[in-house]
Amino acid sequence: MRVYIQALLLAAATALAPLAAGAGTATGTGSMIKKDAYGTERQWGRALVVPRDGVVTRVMYGTYGFSIFDADGRTVGDFLVPEMAVGTRLAAGEYRIEPYVCETHRHHHVEVTVTY
C-alpha cells in the first residue's frame, strides 16, 4: 500500500511539474482597526500585485471576511469566510484587500496569496 501511495504521489508531481516551473506567487495584506472615538479607523496593508492572470490559492486570517478591490476601487470579490476566495481568478493588475471588522474585536488582518 505504501509503495502505491508513493507511486501515486510521484506521478502527480511529475504531471504538475511543468505547470509549477513557470509559476510565481504574490501576496497582499490588509489590516483595519476601528476606534470608538469619533468613529475613526486606521487601515493599512500591502498591495496585491499580480503580474499575470492568476488564481487565489491561499487566504490566512480574514476570520470575519474581506473584500478585494481593483486599482479603480471596484469590488472584485466579497468573501464572508476565507475559504470562499480560494479558486477566485484575478486578472493581472494591482489589488487592495480590506478585511471586515467585527463589532467586538474591532481589529482584523487578512493575507491573500495568488499563484500566477
DSSP file (Angstrom, degrees, kcal/mol; ACC not computed):
  #  RESIDUE AA STRUCTURE BP1 BP2  ACC     N-H-->O    O-->H-N    N-H-->O    O-->H-N    TCO  KAPPA ALPHA  PHI   PSI    X-CA   Y-CA   Z-CA
    1    1 A M     >        0   0    0      0, 0.0     4,-2.1     0, 0.0     5,-0.2   0.000 360.0 360.0 360.0 -42.3    0.0    0.0    0.0
    2    2 A R  H  >  +     0   0    0      1,-0.2     4,-2.4     2,-0.2     5,-0.2   0.897 360.0  50.9 -62.6 -40.8    2.8    2.4    0.9
    3    3 A V  H  > S+     0   0    0      1,-0.2     4,-2.6     2,-0.2    -1,-0.2   0.888 108.4  53.3 -63.5 -39.3    4.5    1.8   -2.5
    4    4 A Y  H  > S+     0   0    0      2,-0.2     4,-2.2     1,-0.2    -2,-0.2   0.916 109.6  47.2 -61.8 -44.3    1.2    2.5   -4.2
    5    5 A I  H  X S+     0   0    0     -4,-2.1     4,-2.5     2,-0.2    -2,-0.2   0.910 112.4  49.7 -65.0 -42.7    0.9    5.9   -2.4
    6    6 A Q  H  X S+     0   0    0     -4,-2.4     4,-2.4     1,-0.2    -2,-0.2   0.908 111.4  48.9 -62.9 -41.6    4.5    6.8   -3.2
    7    7 A A  H  X S+     0   0    0     -4,-2.6     4,-2.3     2,-0.2    -1,-0.2   0.893 111.1  50.3 -64.8 -39.6    4.0    5.9   -6.9
    8    8 A L  H  X S+     0   0    0     -4,-2.2     4,-2.2     2,-0.2    -2,-0.2   0.914 111.5  47.7 -64.8 -43.5    0.8    8.0   -7.0
    9    9 A L  H  X S+     0   0    0     -4,-2.5     4,-2.5     2,-0.2    -2,-0.2   0.894 111.8  50.4 -64.6 -40.3    2.5   11.0   -5.4
   10   10 A L  H  X S+     0   0    0     -4,-2.4     4,-2.4     2,-0.2    -2,-0.2   0.907 110.4  49.6 -64.4 -42.1    5.4   10.7   -7.8
   11   11 A A  H  X S+     0   0    0     -4,-2.3     4,-2.2     2,-0.2    -2,-0.2   0.907 112.0  48.1 -63.6 -41.8    3.1   10.5  -10.8
   12   12 A A  H  X S+     0   0    0     -4,-2.2     4,-1.9     2,-0.2    -2,-0.2   0.915 112.1  48.9 -65.6 -42.7    1.1   13.6   -9.6
   13   13 A A  H  X S+     0   0    0     -4,-2.5     4,-1.3     1,-0.2    -2,-0.2   0.894 111.9  49.4 -64.3 -39.8    4.3   15.6   -9.0
   14   14 A T  H  < S+     0   0    0     -4,-2.4    -1,-0.2     1,-0.2    -2,-0.2   0.896 111.6  48.6 -66.0 -40.6    5.7   14.6  -12.5
   15   15 A A  H  < S+     0   0    0     -4,-2.2     4,-0.3     1,-0.2    -1,-0.2   0.848 117.0  41.3 -68.4 -34.1    2.4   15.7  -14.1
   16   16 A L  H >X S+     0   0    0     -4,-1.9     4,-2.0     1,-0.2     3,-0.5   0.589  90.1  90.0 -91.3 -11.3    2.3   19.0  -12.4
   17   17 A A  H 3X S+     0   0    0     -4,-1.3     4,-1.8     1,-0.2    -1,-0.2   0.884  84.1  52.9 -56.8 -44.1    6.0   19.9  -12.6
   18   18 A P  H 3> S+     0   0    0      0, 0.0     4,-0.7     0, 0.0    -1,-0.2   0.869 110.4  49.2 -61.7 -33.0    5.7   21.7  -16.0
   19   19 A L  H <4 S+     0   0    0     -3,-0.5     3,-0.4    -4,-0.3     4,-0.2   0.891 112.6  46.8 -69.9 -39.4    2.9   23.9  -14.5
   20   20 A A  H >< S+     0   0    0     -4,-2.0     3,-0.9     1,-0.2    -1,-0.2   0.755  96.4  74.2 -75.4 -24.3    4.9   24.8  -11.4
   21   21 A A  H 3< S+     0   0    0     -4,-1.8    -1,-0.2     1,-0.3    -2,-0.2   0.879 108.0  30.5 -59.8 -39.8    8.1   25.6  -13.3
   22   22 A G  T 3< S+     0   0    0     -4,-0.7    -1,-0.3    -3,-0.4    -2,-0.2   0.369  98.0 115.0 -99.4   5.2    6.8   28.9  -14.6
   23   23 A A    <   +     0   0    0     -3,-0.9     2,-0.3    -4,-0.2    -3,-0.0  -0.442  38.8 179.3 -80.1 148.4    4.5   29.6  -11.6
   24   24 A G        -     0   0    0     -2,-0.1    92,-2.7     2,-0.0     2,-0.3  -0.888  15.1-138.1-135.3 169.3    5.0   32.5   -9.3
   25   25 A T  E     -A  115   0A   0     -2,-0.3     2,-0.4    90,-0.2    90,-0.2  -0.949   9.7-168.2-130.8 153.8    3.2   33.8   -6.2
   26   26 A A  E     -A  114   0A   0     88,-2.1    88,-3.0    -2,-0.3     2,-0.4  -0.996   7.9-160.2-137.5 139.4    2.2   37.2   -5.0
   27   27 A T  E     -A  113   0A   0     -2,-0.4     2,-0.3    86,-0.2    86,-0.2  -0.978   6.9-175.4-125.4 133.7    0.8   38.0   -1.5
   28   28 A G  E     -A  112   0A   0     84,-2.5    84,-2.7    -2,-0.4     2,-0.3  -0.893   8.2-157.0-121.4 155.9   -1.1   41.1   -0.4
   29   29 A T  E     -A  111   0A   0     17,-2.1    68,-0.5    -2,-0.3    17,-0.4  -0.898   8.4-169.9-130.9 159.6   -2.3   42.1    3.0
   30   30 A G  E     +A  110   0A   0     80,-2.1    80,-2.2    -2,-0.3     2,-0.3  -0.970   6.3 178.4-148.7 136.1   -4.9   44.2    4.6
   31   31 A S  E     -AB 109  44A   0     13,-3.0    13,-2.0    -2,-0.3     2,-0.3  -0.976   2.9-174.9-135.5 149.7   -5.4   45.3    8.2
   32   32 A M  E     -AB 108  43A   0     76,-2.2    76,-2.1    -2,-0.3     2,-0.4  -0.992  10.3-170.7-147.7 138.3   -8.0   47.5    9.9
   33   33 A I  E     -AB 107  42A   0      9,-2.7     9,-2.9    -2,-0.3     2,-0.5  -0.998  11.5-159.7-124.5 125.6   -8.6   49.0   13.3
   34   34 A K  E     - B   0  41A   0     72,-2.8     2,-0.4    -2,-0.4     7,-0.2  -0.900   9.0-159.0-104.4 134.3  -11.9   50.7   14.1
   35   35 A K        -     0   0    0      5,-3.2     5,-0.2    -2,-0.5     4,-0.1  -0.889  19.0-142.9-115.0 143.5  -11.9   53.1   17.1
   36   36 A D  S >  S+     0   0    0     -2,-0.4     3,-1.3     3,-0.2     2,-0.5   0.816  76.4  98.1 -71.9 -30.2  -14.9   54.2   19.0
   37   37 A A  G >  S-     0   0    0      1,-0.3     3,-1.5     2,-0.1    -2,-0.1  -0.459 114.2 -22.4 -65.0 114.4  -13.6   57.7   19.5
   38   38 A Y  G 3  S-     0   0    0     -2,-0.5    -1,-0.3     1,-0.3    -2,-0.1   0.628 108.1 -82.0  60.6  15.8  -15.2   59.9   16.8
   39   39 A G  G <  S+     0   0    0     -3,-1.3    -1,-0.3     1,-0.2    -3,-0.2   0.816  82.3 160.8  63.8  31.1  -15.8   56.8   14.7
   40   40 A T    <   -     0   0    0     -3,-1.5    -5,-3.2    -5,-0.2     2,-0.3  -0.373  20.4-168.0 -83.7 162.9  -12.3   56.8   13.3
   41   41 A E  E     -B   34   0A   0     -7,-0.2     2,-0.4    -2,-0.1    -7,-0.2  -0.987  13.4-147.5-146.5 155.5  -10.5   53.9   11.7
   42   42 A R  E     -B   33   0A   0     -9,-2.9    -9,-2.7    -2,-0.3     2,-0.4  -0.993  19.7-178.7-125.8 131.5   -7.0   53.1   10.6
   43   43 A Q  E     +B   32   0A   0     -2,-0.4     2,-0.3   -11,-0.2   -11,-0.2  -0.989  10.1 150.9-134.1 138.1   -6.3   50.9    7.6
   44   44 A W  E     +B   31   0A   0    -13,-2.0   -13,-3.0    -2,-0.4     2,-0.3  -0.963   5.3 133.8-154.9 169.6   -3.1   49.6    6.1
   45   45 A G        -     0   0    0     -2,-0.3     2,-0.5   -15,-0.2   -15,-0.2  -0.957  50.4 -79.7 166.7-179.6   -1.7   46.8    4.1
   46   46 A R        -     0   0    0    -17,-0.4   -17,-2.1    -2,-0.3    51,-0.1  -0.944  48.8-113.5-111.4 128.3    0.5   45.7    1.2
   47   47 A A        -     0   0    0     -2,-0.5     2,-0.9   -19,-0.2    49,-0.2  -0.223  21.9-124.6 -59.0 146.3   -1.0   45.8   -2.3
   48   48 A L  E     -E   95   0B   0     47,-2.5    47,-2.4   -20,-0.1     2,-0.7  -0.852  30.3-169.2 -92.9 105.6   -1.6   42.5   -4.1
   49   49 A V  E     -E   94   0B   0     -2,-0.9    45,-0.2    45,-0.2   -22,-0.1  -0.882   4.8-171.8-103.9 114.8    0.3   42.9   -7.4
   50   50 A V  E     -E   93   0B   0     43,-3.3    43,-2.3    -2,-0.7     4,-0.1  -0.912   7.6-170.1-109.7 107.5   -0.4   40.2   -9.9
   51   51 A P  S    S+     0   0    0      0, 0.0     2,-0.3     0, 0.0    -1,-0.1   0.779  75.0  18.3 -71.4 -26.5    1.9   40.4  -12.9
   52   52 A R  S    S-     0   0    0     39,-0.1    41,-0.2    41,-0.1    38,-0.1  -0.921 105.9 -70.9-135.6 162.3   -0.1   37.8  -14.9
   53   53 A D        +     0   0    0     -2,-0.3     2,-0.3    39,-0.1    38,-0.2  -0.247  67.9 165.6 -51.5 139.7   -3.6   36.3  -14.6
   54   54 A G  E     -C   90   0A   0     36,-2.9    36,-2.8    -4,-0.1     2,-0.4  -0.841  34.2-115.4-149.5-175.9   -3.7   34.1  -11.6
   55   55 A V  E     -CD  89 115A   0     60,-2.4    60,-2.7    -2,-0.3     2,-0.4  -0.988  31.9-112.0-132.1 137.2   -5.8   32.2   -9.0
   56   56 A V  E     + D   0 114A   0     32,-2.7    31,-2.9    -2,-0.4    58,-0.3  -0.566  40.8 167.8 -67.4 122.4   -6.2   32.8   -5.3
   57   57 A T  E     +     0   0A   0     56,-2.4     2,-0.3    -2,-0.4    57,-0.2   0.564  57.7  25.5-115.0 -14.3   -4.6   29.7   -3.7
   58   58 A R  E     - D   0 113A   0     55,-1.5    55,-2.9    27,-0.1     2,-0.4  -0.981  50.6-175.5-154.7 138.3   -4.3   30.7    0.0
   59   59 A V  E     - D   0 112A   0     -2,-0.3     2,-0.4    53,-0.2    53,-0.2  -0.991  11.2-165.0-133.4 127.2   -6.0   33.0    2.5
   60   60 A M  E     - D   0 111A   0     51,-2.6    51,-2.2    -2,-0.4     2,-0.1  -0.911  59.8 -17.8-112.7 140.1   -4.8   33.5    6.0
   61   61 A Y  E     + D   0 110A   0     -2,-0.4    49,-0.2    49,-0.2     4,-0.1  -0.437  68.3 134.3  67.3-137.1   -6.8   35.0    8.8
   62   62 A G    >   +     0   0    0     47,-2.4     3,-2.3    -2,-0.1    -1,-0.1   0.860  28.0 168.8  63.2  34.4   -9.8   37.1    7.5
   63   63 A T  T 3  S+     0   0    0     46,-0.3     3,-0.1     1,-0.3    -1,-0.1   0.810  74.1  37.7 -51.5 -38.8  -12.0   35.4   10.1
   64   64 A Y  T 3  S-     0   0    0      1,-0.4    -1,-0.3    36,-0.4    17,-0.1   0.252 122.3 -99.8-101.6  12.5  -14.9   37.8    9.5
   65   65 A G    <   -     0   0    0     -3,-2.3    35,-2.8    35,-0.1    -1,-0.4  -0.271  36.6-141.5  98.2 175.4  -14.5   38.0    5.8
   66   66 A F  E     -GF  79  99B   0     13,-2.3    13,-2.9    33,-0.3     2,-0.3  -0.977   6.2-125.4-166.7 167.9  -12.9   40.6    3.4
   67   67 A S  E     -GF  78  98B   0     31,-2.3    31,-2.6    -2,-0.3     2,-0.5  -0.931  11.9-145.5-123.6 150.8  -13.2   42.3    0.1
   68   68 A I  E     -GF  77  97B   0      9,-2.4     8,-3.4    -2,-0.3     9,-1.4  -0.976  18.2-169.0-114.6 130.3  -10.8   42.6   -2.8
   69   69 A F  E     -GF  75  96B   0     27,-2.9    27,-2.8    -2,-0.5     6,-0.2  -0.922  15.0-131.4-118.8 143.4  -10.8   45.9   -4.8
   70   70 A D  E >   - F   0  95B   0      4,-2.6     3,-2.0    -2,-0.4    25,-0.2  -0.207  42.8 -85.8 -81.6-177.8   -9.1   46.6   -8.1
   71   71 A A  T 3  S+     0   0    0     23,-0.5    24,-0.1     1,-0.3    -1,-0.1   0.733 129.6  54.3 -63.6 -23.2   -6.9   49.7   -8.8
   72   72 A D  T 3  S-     0   0    0      2,-0.1    -1,-0.3     0, 0.0     3,-0.1   0.408 120.4-107.2 -90.3   1.5  -10.0   51.7   -9.7
   73   73 A G  S <  S+     0   0    0     -3,-2.0     2,-0.2     1,-0.3    -2,-0.1   0.520  71.9 142.9  86.2   5.6  -11.7   50.9   -6.4
   74   74 A R        -     0   0    0      1,-0.1    -4,-2.6     2,-0.0     2,-0.4  -0.582  58.1-108.5 -79.9 142.2  -14.2   48.5   -7.9
   75   75 A T  E     +G   69   0B   0     -2,-0.2    -6,-0.3    -6,-0.2     3,-0.1  -0.561  33.9 178.5 -72.3 124.1  -15.1   45.4   -5.9
   76   76 A V  E     -     0   0B   0     -8,-3.4     2,-0.3    -2,-0.4    -7,-0.2   0.766  69.3  -8.5 -92.4 -34.0  -13.7   42.3   -7.4
   77   77 A G  E     -G   68   0B   0     -9,-1.4    -9,-2.4     2,-0.0     2,-0.5  -0.947  49.3-153.2-165.8 143.5  -15.0   40.0   -4.7
   78   78 A D  E     -G   67   0B   0     -2,-0.3     2,-0.5   -11,-0.2   -11,-0.2  -0.989  21.9-173.0-117.5 125.9  -16.7   39.9   -1.3
   79   79 A F  E     -G   66   0B   0    -13,-2.9   -13,-2.3    -2,-0.5    -2,-0.0  -0.977  20.5-168.4-128.5 123.7  -16.0   36.9    0.8
   80   80 A L  S    S+     0   0    0     -2,-0.5    -1,-0.1   -15,-0.2   -13,-0.0   0.778  84.7  24.3 -80.8 -27.6  -17.7   36.1    4.2
   81   81 A V  S >  S-     0   0    0    -17,-0.1     3,-1.5     1,-0.1     4,-0.5  -0.981  84.2-118.1-133.8 148.9  -15.2   33.3    5.0
   82   82 A P  G >> S+     0   0    0      0, 0.0     3,-1.6     0, 0.0     4,-0.7   0.846 109.3  63.5 -55.1 -38.3  -11.6   32.9    3.8
   83   83 A E  G 34 S+     0   0    0      1,-0.3     3,-0.5     2,-0.2    -4,-0.0   0.771  90.4  68.0 -60.7 -26.0  -12.3   29.6    2.0
   84   84 A M  G <4 S+     0   0    0     -3,-1.5    -1,-0.3     1,-0.2    -6,-0.1   0.797  96.7  53.9 -64.1 -27.7  -14.7   31.3   -0.3
   85   85 A A  T X4 S+     0   0    0     -3,-1.6     3,-2.4    -4,-0.5   -29,-0.3   0.775  80.3 104.0 -80.6 -26.6  -11.9   33.2   -2.0
   86   86 A V  T 3< S+     0   0    0     -4,-0.7   -29,-0.2    -3,-0.5     3,-0.1  -0.363  86.7  24.5 -61.7 128.1   -9.7   30.2   -2.8
   87   87 A G  T 3  S+     0   0    0    -31,-2.9    -1,-0.3     1,-0.3     2,-0.2   0.276  85.9 140.3  99.2  -9.4  -10.1   29.5   -6.6
   88   88 A T    <   -     0   0    0     -3,-2.4   -32,-2.7   -32,-0.1     2,-0.4  -0.501  48.9-133.2 -68.9 131.4  -11.1   33.0   -7.5
   89   89 A R  E     -C   55   0A   0     -2,-0.2     2,-0.4   -34,-0.2   -34,-0.2  -0.716  21.1-167.4 -88.5 134.7   -9.4   34.1  -10.7
   90   90 A L  E     -C   54   0A   0    -36,-2.8   -36,-2.9    -2,-0.4     3,-0.1  -0.981  15.8-132.3-122.9 133.7   -7.8   37.5  -10.8
   91   91 A A        -     0   0    0     -2,-0.4   -41,-0.2   -38,-0.2   -39,-0.1  -0.384  47.5 -77.0 -73.4 159.8   -6.6   39.3  -13.9
   92   92 A A  S    S+     0   0    0    -41,-0.1     2,-0.3    -2,-0.1    -1,-0.2  -0.329  90.2  83.0 -56.0 137.6   -3.2   40.9  -14.0
   93   93 A G  E    S-E   50   0B   0    -43,-2.3   -43,-3.3   -41,-0.2     2,-0.4  -0.962  78.6 -62.2 156.3-171.6   -3.2   44.1  -12.0
   94   94 A E  E     -E   49   0B   0     -2,-0.3   -23,-0.5   -45,-0.2     2,-0.3  -0.916  45.8-171.7-113.2 136.3   -2.9   45.7   -8.6
   95   95 A Y  E     -EF  48  70B   0    -47,-2.4   -47,-2.5    -2,-0.4     2,-0.4  -0.904  17.0-143.0-129.4 153.1   -5.5   45.0   -5.9
   96   96 A R  E     - F   0  69B   0    -27,-2.8   -27,-2.9    -2,-0.3     2,-0.5  -0.938  15.3-150.6-113.9 138.9   -6.3   46.3   -2.4
   97   97 A I  E     - F   0  68B   0    -68,-0.5   -29,-0.2    -2,-0.4   -66,-0.2  -0.936  12.2-175.1-114.1 129.2   -7.5   43.9    0.4
   98   98 A E  E     - F   0  67B   0    -31,-2.6   -31,-2.3    -2,-0.5     2,-0.1  -0.955  14.1-145.7-128.4 113.4   -9.9   45.2    3.1
   99   99 A P  E     - F   0  66B   0      0, 0.0   -33,-0.3     0, 0.0     2,-0.3  -0.396  19.0-118.4 -74.3 152.4  -10.9   42.9    6.0
  100  100 A Y        -     0   0    0    -35,-2.8     2,-0.5    -2,-0.1   -36,-0.4  -0.650  28.4-141.7 -82.9 149.2  -14.3   43.1    7.6
  101  101 A V        -     0   0    0     -2,-0.3     2,-0.1   -37,-0.1   -68,-0.1  -0.951   6.4-134.7-119.9 130.3  -14.2   44.0   11.3
  102  102 A C     >  -     0   0    0     -2,-0.5     4,-1.7     1,-0.1     5,-0.1  -0.450  22.2-117.8 -81.3 157.9  -16.5   42.5   13.9
  103  103 A E  T  4 S+     0   0    0      1,-0.2    -1,-0.1     2,-0.2    -2,-0.0   0.788 108.9  45.5 -65.1 -30.1  -18.2   44.7   16.5
  104  104 A T  T  4 S+     0   0    0      1,-0.1    -1,-0.2     2,-0.0    -3,-0.0   0.942 120.5  30.5 -82.0 -50.4  -16.4   43.1   19.4
  105  105 A H  T  4 S-     0   0    0      1,-0.1    -2,-0.2     2,-0.0    -1,-0.1   0.826  75.2-165.9 -87.0 -32.3  -12.8   42.9   18.4
  106  106 A R     <  +     0   0    0     -4,-1.7   -72,-2.8   -73,-0.1     2,-0.4   0.502  61.5  80.5  63.8   6.8  -12.5   45.9   16.1
  107  107 A H  E     +A   33   0A   0    -74,-0.2     2,-0.3    -7,-0.1   -74,-0.2  -0.952  52.2 160.4-146.4 122.6   -9.2   44.8   14.6
  108  108 A H  E     -A   32   0A   0    -76,-2.1   -76,-2.2    -2,-0.4     2,-0.3  -0.973  17.2-162.2-144.5 159.8   -8.6   42.3   11.9
  109  109 A H  E     -A   31   0A   0     -2,-0.3   -47,-2.4   -78,-0.2   -46,-0.3  -0.963   5.1-172.4-138.7 149.2   -6.0   41.3    9.3
  110  110 A V  E     -AD  30  61A   0    -80,-2.2   -80,-2.1    -2,-0.3     2,-0.4  -0.996   7.6-161.8-145.2 144.4   -6.0   39.2    6.1
  111  111 A E  E     -AD  29  60A   0    -51,-2.2   -51,-2.6    -2,-0.3     2,-0.4  -0.996   9.0-168.1-125.4 131.4   -3.4   37.8    3.8
  112  112 A V  E     -AD  28  59A   0    -84,-2.7   -84,-2.5    -2,-0.4     2,-0.4  -0.979   2.1-163.3-123.3 128.7   -4.2   36.7    0.3
  113  113 A T  E     -AD  27  58A   0    -55,-2.9   -56,-2.4    -2,-0.4   -55,-1.5  -0.940   3.3-165.8-114.4 133.4   -1.8   34.7   -2.0
  114  114 A V  E     -AD  26  56A   0    -88,-3.0   -88,-2.1    -2,-0.4     2,-0.5  -0.948   9.2-149.8-116.7 135.3   -2.3   34.4   -5.7
  115  115 A T  E      AD  25  55A   0    -60,-2.7   -60,-2.4    -2,-0.4   -90,-0.2  -0.909 360.0 360.0-102.0 130.9   -0.4   31.9   -7.9
  116  116 A Y              0   0    0    -92,-2.7   -91,-0.2    -2,-0.5    -1,-0.1   0.350 360.0 360.0-127.8 360.0    0.1   33.0  -11.5
